[in-house]
Amino acid sequence: MNILILSANRNLYSTRRLVSAAEERGHSVKVMNVRKCYAVLSKGELDIYYGDHRIDEVDAVIPRIGASLTFYGSAMLRQFEMKKIFTPVSSLALVRSRDKLRALQILAKENVAIPRTAVAKQPTDIEYLIKQVGGAPLVVKLLEGTQGKGVVLAESKTAAKSVIEAFYGLNANILVQEFIKEAKGADVRAIVVGNKVVAAYKRQGKEGEFRSNLHAGGHGIPIKLKASEKNAAILAAKALGLKVAGVDLLQSERGPLILEVNSSPGLEGVERTTGIDVAGSIIQYMEENYQLSQVKTKDKIGA
């Protein structure tokens, strides 16, 4: 296959690993910064350019698009999709996963277990909002936050009211979520490829820190998931339409609770913690499903 990786930096660990895994399996790989891509449209024409070069002869696209580029990146990805180019992460699934509220709404609709969550723009009764998620302690999250930034643990009702009022004073979009005490500052990142979990590890927050993100100083621990946890991760990825995803979940007394589903999961933490070749699993999935997509296209033409 001729594979195109849309990435802002070809030197990032995840991008380098995908390039290496693809080349080891005999594929041709190019990396392009989606910021520098642009679309040209006219009647019957859906071309994409990189500088003065039209991007042709691409069989599959792997999007590694940062959160700040979601709108533009998904537009470029959609253009590739319209040209019938295979991708493991559709533009629609990318947009769904990046909108935290929309993702939670979809997960709830599809009967995926999530922490009890409340969203309001300017509630007339903050105390009642707090009550809806089981009272303090509770978690307040910025909808636009990433890598654990914009996430606050309010340990008392007074603190919760102050935090919520402060965010509303800044006209910020937030959600309020129940605090899962038994998780003990840890969550689980499961990598879903196709219809299976290929790797997973626990992320433990540093002492005194309830956020488990590695960017916030947490560390990874290899873990073997229960069947219920694997099923929850797979169901969450499927609900959002993602064929490759990093699913974050909490281990609670009532079973796994999905926190978030990432459409461009980083590979460094999971590969270095578990020793599993996740990049290779992604490329293998693409090989198998690219061939299926070609067969389906030929069948449609033959029909």
C-alpha positions as a Python dict, from the first residue, in 0.01 Angstrom:
ca = {
    (1, 'M'): (0, 0, 0),
    (2, 'N'): (93, 364, -42),
    (3, 'I'): (19, 505, 303),
    (4, 'L'): (-7, 872, 390),
    (5, 'I'): (24, 978, 755),
    (6, 'L'): (-118, 1319, 839),
    (7, 'S'): (99, 1441, 1127),
    (8, 'A'): (226, 1782, 1238),
    (9, 'N'): (568, 1636, 1322),
    (10, 'R'): (727, 1331, 1159),
    (11, 'N'): (965, 1302, 1455),
    (12, 'L'): (692, 1231, 1710),
    (13, 'Y'): (719, 884, 1863),
    (14, 'S'): (381, 764, 1735),
    (15, 'T'): (445, 886, 1382),
    (16, 'R'): (793, 732, 1371),
    (17, 'R'): (660, 398, 1495),
    (18, 'L'): (381, 388, 1237),
    (19, 'V'): (628, 470, 959),
    (20, 'S'): (867, 200, 1082),
    (21, 'A'): (593, -64, 1120),
    (22, 'A'): (455, 8, 771),
    (23, 'E'): (795, 4, 603),
    (24, 'E'): (889, -321, 778),
    (25, 'R'): (582, -477, 617),
    (26, 'G'): (682, -353, 272),
    (27, 'H'): (459, -47, 238),
    (28, 'S'): (551, 295, 99),
    (29, 'V'): (493, 572, 354),
    (30, 'K'): (480, 951, 334),
    (31, 'V'): (425, 1194, 623),
    (32, 'M'): (260, 1529, 556),
    (33, 'N'): (164, 1815, 786),
    (34, 'V'): (-211, 1859, 753),
    (35, 'R'): (-165, 2235, 809),
    (36, 'K'): (12, 2251, 474),
    (37, 'C'): (-248, 2051, 285),
    (38, 'Y'): (-527, 2228, 101),
    (39, 'A'): (-831, 2118, -94),
    (40, 'V'): (-938, 2226, -442),
    (41, 'L'): (-1299, 2168, -541),
    (42, 'S'): (-1498, 2213, -859),
    (43, 'K'): (-1757, 2011, -1049),
    (44, 'G'): (-1650, 1648, -1016),
    (45, 'E'): (-1312, 1749, -870),
    (46, 'L'): (-1198, 1675, -516),
    (47, 'D'): (-823, 1724, -518),
    (48, 'I'): (-582, 1776, -230),
    (49, 'Y'): (-251, 1958, -267),
    (50, 'Y'): (65, 1986, -64),
    (51, 'G'): (236, 2302, -183),
    (52, 'D'): (226, 2285, -563),
    (53, 'H'): (207, 1906, -559),
    (54, 'R'): (-124, 1726, -603),
    (55, 'I'): (-149, 1430, -368),
    (56, 'D'): (-209, 1124, -585),
    (57, 'E'): (-155, 747, -565),
    (58, 'V'): (-256, 716, -202),
    (59, 'D'): (-422, 392, -90),
    (60, 'A'): (-475, 469, 278),
    (61, 'V'): (-455, 762, 518),
    (62, 'I'): (-370, 751, 889),
    (63, 'P'): (-476, 1073, 1063),
    (64, 'R'): (-260, 1186, 1355),
    (65, 'I'): (-437, 1519, 1392),
    (66, 'G'): (-398, 1730, 1706),
    (67, 'A'): (-698, 1866, 1893),
    (68, 'S'): (-629, 2225, 1784),
    (69, 'L'): (-656, 2116, 1419),
    (70, 'T'): (-973, 1908, 1449),
    (71, 'F'): (-1193, 2125, 1226),
    (72, 'Y'): (-941, 2172, 944),
    (73, 'G'): (-790, 1826, 977),
    (74, 'S'): (-1128, 1654, 960),
    (75, 'A'): (-1213, 1858, 646),
    (76, 'M'): (-895, 1735, 472),
    (77, 'L'): (-964, 1379, 589),
    (78, 'R'): (-1321, 1403, 456),
    (79, 'Q'): (-1181, 1501, 116),
    (80, 'F'): (-971, 1184, 109),
    (81, 'E'): (-1276, 979, 209),
    (82, 'M'): (-1476, 1128, -78),
    (83, 'K'): (-1199, 1009, -309),
    (84, 'K'): (-1261, 654, -176),
    (85, 'I'): (-927, 640, 5),
    (86, 'F'): (-925, 400, 301),
    (87, 'T'): (-877, 531, 656),
    (88, 'P'): (-913, 355, 994),
    (89, 'V'): (-1047, 678, 1149),
    (90, 'S'): (-1327, 850, 959),
    (91, 'S'): (-1371, 1226, 967),
    (92, 'L'): (-1708, 1184, 1142),
    (93, 'A'): (-1562, 957, 1411),
    (94, 'L'): (-1274, 1202, 1460),
    (95, 'V'): (-1513, 1493, 1517),
    (96, 'R'): (-1737, 1289, 1748),
    (97, 'S'): (-1447, 1182, 1969),
    (98, 'R'): (-1302, 1533, 1997),
    (99, 'D'): (-1627, 1683, 2124),
    (100, 'K'): (-1632, 1550, 2482),
    (101, 'L'): (-1997, 1627, 2542),
    (102, 'R'): (-2112, 1481, 2210),
    (103, 'A'): (-1904, 1169, 2275),
    (104, 'L'): (-2057, 1120, 2620),
    (105, 'Q'): (-2406, 1172, 2479),
    (106, 'I'): (-2343, 903, 2217),
    (107, 'L'): (-2193, 664, 2472),
    (108, 'A'): (-2489, 710, 2706),
    (109, 'K'): (-2734, 654, 2419),
    (110, 'E'): (-2554, 331, 2324),
    (111, 'N'): (-2575, 200, 2682),
    (112, 'V'): (-2204, 238, 2751),
    (113, 'A'): (-2136, 287, 3124),
    (114, 'I'): (-1990, 632, 3205),
    (115, 'P'): (-1951, 833, 3527),
    (116, 'R'): (-2269, 1027, 3606),
    (117, 'T'): (-2229, 1361, 3430),
    (118, 'A'): (-2412, 1693, 3430),
    (119, 'V'): (-2376, 1984, 3189),
    (120, 'A'): (-2520, 2333, 3224),
    (121, 'K'): (-2439, 2676, 3086),
    (122, 'Q'): (-2556, 2899, 3372),
    (123, 'P'): (-2752, 2689, 3626),
    (124, 'T'): (-2983, 2881, 3853),
    (125, 'D'): (-2910, 2636, 4132),
    (126, 'I'): (-2549, 2511, 4142),
    (127, 'E'): (-2622, 2310, 4455),
    (128, 'Y'): (-2879, 2103, 4266),
    (129, 'L'): (-2630, 2051, 3980),
    (130, 'I'): (-2381, 1919, 4236),
    (131, 'K'): (-2648, 1693, 4384),
    (132, 'Q'): (-2717, 1540, 4041),
    (133, 'V'): (-2368, 1384, 4031),
    (134, 'G'): (-2380, 1254, 4386),
    (135, 'G'): (-2238, 1556, 4568),
    (136, 'A'): (-1879, 1636, 4657),
    (137, 'P'): (-1612, 1532, 4598),
    (138, 'L'): (-1669, 1576, 4226),
    (139, 'V'): (-1473, 1651, 3911),
    (140, 'V'): (-1511, 1964, 3696),
    (141, 'K'): (-1377, 1943, 3341),
    (142, 'L'): (-1328, 2197, 3066),
    (143, 'L'): (-1482, 2059, 2748),
    (144, 'E'): (-1184, 2187, 2549),
    (145, 'G'): (-918, 2048, 2783),
    (146, 'T'): (-663, 1781, 2680),
    (147, 'Q'): (-398, 1568, 2852),
    (148, 'G'): (-555, 1627, 3193),
    (149, 'K'): (-545, 2007, 3163),
    (150, 'G'): (-860, 2189, 3273),
    (151, 'V'): (-961, 1908, 3511),
    (152, 'V'): (-1025, 2001, 3875),
    (153, 'L'): (-1114, 1787, 4173),
    (154, 'A'): (-1345, 1974, 4412),
    (155, 'E'): (-1332, 1795, 4748),
    (156, 'S'): (-1615, 1980, 4920),
    (157, 'K'): (-1946, 2138, 4818),
    (158, 'T'): (-1807, 2484, 4894),
    (159, 'A'): (-1503, 2420, 4675),
    (160, 'A'): (-1724, 2277, 4399),
    (161, 'K'): (-1946, 2586, 4398),
    (162, 'S'): (-1643, 2814, 4384),
    (163, 'V'): (-1482, 2624, 4096),
    (164, 'I'): (-1805, 2604, 3895),
    (165, 'E'): (-1880, 2973, 3949),
    (166, 'A'): (-1524, 3064, 3848),
    (167, 'F'): (-1547, 2869, 3523),
    (168, 'Y'): (-1887, 3019, 3445),
    (169, 'G'): (-1741, 3364, 3517),
    (170, 'L'): (-1489, 3294, 3241),
    (171, 'N'): (-1771, 3183, 3009),
    (172, 'A'): (-1606, 2842, 2986),
    (173, 'N'): (-1788, 2529, 2872),
    (174, 'I'): (-1766, 2266, 3145),
    (175, 'L'): (-1912, 1940, 3260),
    (176, 'V'): (-1948, 1817, 3617),
    (177, 'Q'): (-1881, 1452, 3685),
    (178, 'E'): (-1903, 1215, 3979),
    (179, 'F'): (-1574, 1130, 4150),
    (180, 'I'): (-1490, 758, 4153),
    (181, 'K'): (-1306, 726, 4483),
    (182, 'E'): (-1219, 358, 4449),
    (183, 'A'): (-1019, 427, 4133),
    (184, 'K'): (-753, 578, 4365),
    (185, 'G'): (-615, 826, 4115),
    (186, 'A'): (-568, 567, 3840),
    (187, 'D'): (-734, 493, 3509),
    (188, 'V'): (-681, 236, 3235),
    (189, 'R'): (-587, 310, 2874),
    (190, 'A'): (-698, 33, 2637),
    (191, 'I'): (-595, 43, 2271),
    (192, 'V'): (-868, -89, 2046),
    (193, 'V'): (-781, -190, 1691),
    (194, 'G'): (-1068, -325, 1484),
    (195, 'N'): (-1284, -529, 1718),
    (196, 'K'): (-1029, -620, 1983),
    (197, 'V'): (-813, -471, 2256),
    (198, 'V'): (-451, -517, 2147),
    (199, 'A'): (-284, -362, 2455),
    (200, 'A'): (-372, -199, 2785),
    (201, 'Y'): (-202, -44, 3082),
    (202, 'K'): (-295, 130, 3405),
    (203, 'R'): (-196, 495, 3448),
    (204, 'Q'): (-136, 579, 3811),
    (205, 'G'): (-131, 944, 3917),
    (206, 'K'): (163, 1068, 4121),
    (207, 'E'): (115, 1097, 4497),
    (208, 'G'): (-140, 1365, 4585),
    (209, 'E'): (-259, 1390, 4222),
    (210, 'F'): (-594, 1243, 4114),
    (211, 'R'): (-521, 1291, 3742),
    (212, 'S'): (-350, 984, 3600),
    (213, 'N'): (-225, 1130, 3269),
    (214, 'L'): (143, 1065, 3199),
    (215, 'H'): (166, 1433, 3101),
    (216, 'A'): (62, 1519, 3456),
    (217, 'G'): (341, 1310, 3608),
    (218, 'G'): (167, 974, 3625),
    (219, 'H'): (334, 642, 3543),
    (220, 'G'): (228, 332, 3353),
    (221, 'I'): (177, -20, 3488),
    (222, 'P'): (114, -326, 3265),
    (223, 'I'): (-231, -475, 3329),
    (224, 'K'): (-445, -764, 3213),
    (225, 'L'): (-802, -652, 3156),
    (226, 'K'): (-1112, -838, 3266),
    (227, 'A'): (-1350, -951, 2993),
    (228, 'S'): (-1598, -684, 3104),
    (229, 'E'): (-1332, -413, 3066),
    (230, 'K'): (-1232, -532, 2719),
    (231, 'N'): (-1597, -543, 2613),
    (232, 'A'): (-1660, -192, 2748),
    (233, 'A'): (-1361, -51, 2557),
    (234, 'I'): (-1463, -221, 2233),
    (235, 'L'): (-1825, -106, 2271),
    (236, 'A'): (-1714, 254, 2335),
    (237, 'A'): (-1493, 264, 2025),
    (238, 'K'): (-1769, 107, 1815),
    (239, 'A'): (-2028, 356, 1943),
    (240, 'L'): (-1818, 644, 1811),
    (241, 'G'): (-1731, 466, 1487),
    (242, 'L'): (-1358, 438, 1561),
    (243, 'K'): (-1157, 144, 1427),
    (244, 'V'): (-842, 260, 1608),
    (245, 'A'): (-888, 422, 1949),
    (246, 'G'): (-742, 478, 2290),
    (247, 'V'): (-1020, 419, 2542),
    (248, 'D'): (-977, 555, 2894),
    (249, 'L'): (-1177, 383, 3166),
    (250, 'L'): (-1208, 376, 3542),
    (251, 'Q'): (-1227, 58, 3746),
    (252, 'S'): (-1524, 117, 3973),
    (253, 'E'): (-1724, -92, 4217),
    (254, 'R'): (-2005, -112, 3962),
    (255, 'G'): (-1776, -215, 3676),
    (256, 'P'): (-1574, -29, 3410),
    (257, 'L'): (-1676, 332, 3342),
    (258, 'I'): (-1566, 499, 3020),
    (259, 'L'): (-1404, 839, 3066),
    (260, 'E'): (-1297, 929, 2715),
    (261, 'V'): (-1227, 784, 2371),
    (262, 'N'): (-921, 917, 2186),
    (263, 'S'): (-909, 898, 1806),
    (264, 'S'): (-530, 961, 1789),
    (265, 'P'): (-394, 773, 2091),
    (266, 'G'): (-27, 817, 2167),
    (267, 'L'): (174, 497, 2124),
    (268, 'E'): (477, 574, 2337),
    (269, 'G'): (320, 514, 2679),
    (270, 'V'): (147, 189, 2586),
    (271, 'E'): (433, 39, 2384),
    (272, 'R'): (703, 120, 2637),
    (273, 'T'): (490, 3, 2930),
    (274, 'T'): (365, -321, 2776),
    (275, 'G'): (630, -403, 2514),
    (276, 'I'): (350, -472, 2264),
    (277, 'D'): (390, -367, 1900),
    (278, 'V'): (74, -156, 1878),
    (279, 'A'): (191, 22, 1560),
    (280, 'G'): (227, -316, 1391),
    (281, 'S'): (-128, -411, 1492),
    (282, 'I'): (-261, -91, 1337),
    (283, 'I'): (-78, -153, 1008),
    (284, 'Q'): (-194, -516, 1003),
    (285, 'Y'): (-554, -402, 1053),
    (286, 'M'): (-515, -159, 764),
    (287, 'E'): (-374, -429, 536),
    (288, 'E'): (-665, -663, 603),
    (289, 'N'): (-936, -400, 574),
    (290, 'Y'): (-788, -214, 277),
    (291, 'Q'): (-811, -539, 82),
    (292, 'L'): (-1172, -584, 192),
    (293, 'S'): (-1256, -228, 88),
    (294, 'Q'): (-1108, -295, -257),
    (295, 'V'): (-1315, -612, -296),
    (296, 'K'): (-1633, -427, -197),
    (297, 'T'): (-1557, -148, -446),
    (298, 'K'): (-1504, -401, -727),
    (299, 'D'): (-1827, -581, -635),
    (300, 'K'): (-2020, -252, -657),
    (301, 'I'): (-1867, -176, -997),
    (302, 'G'): (-1946, -530, -1116),
    (303, 'A'): (-2304, -500, -996),
}
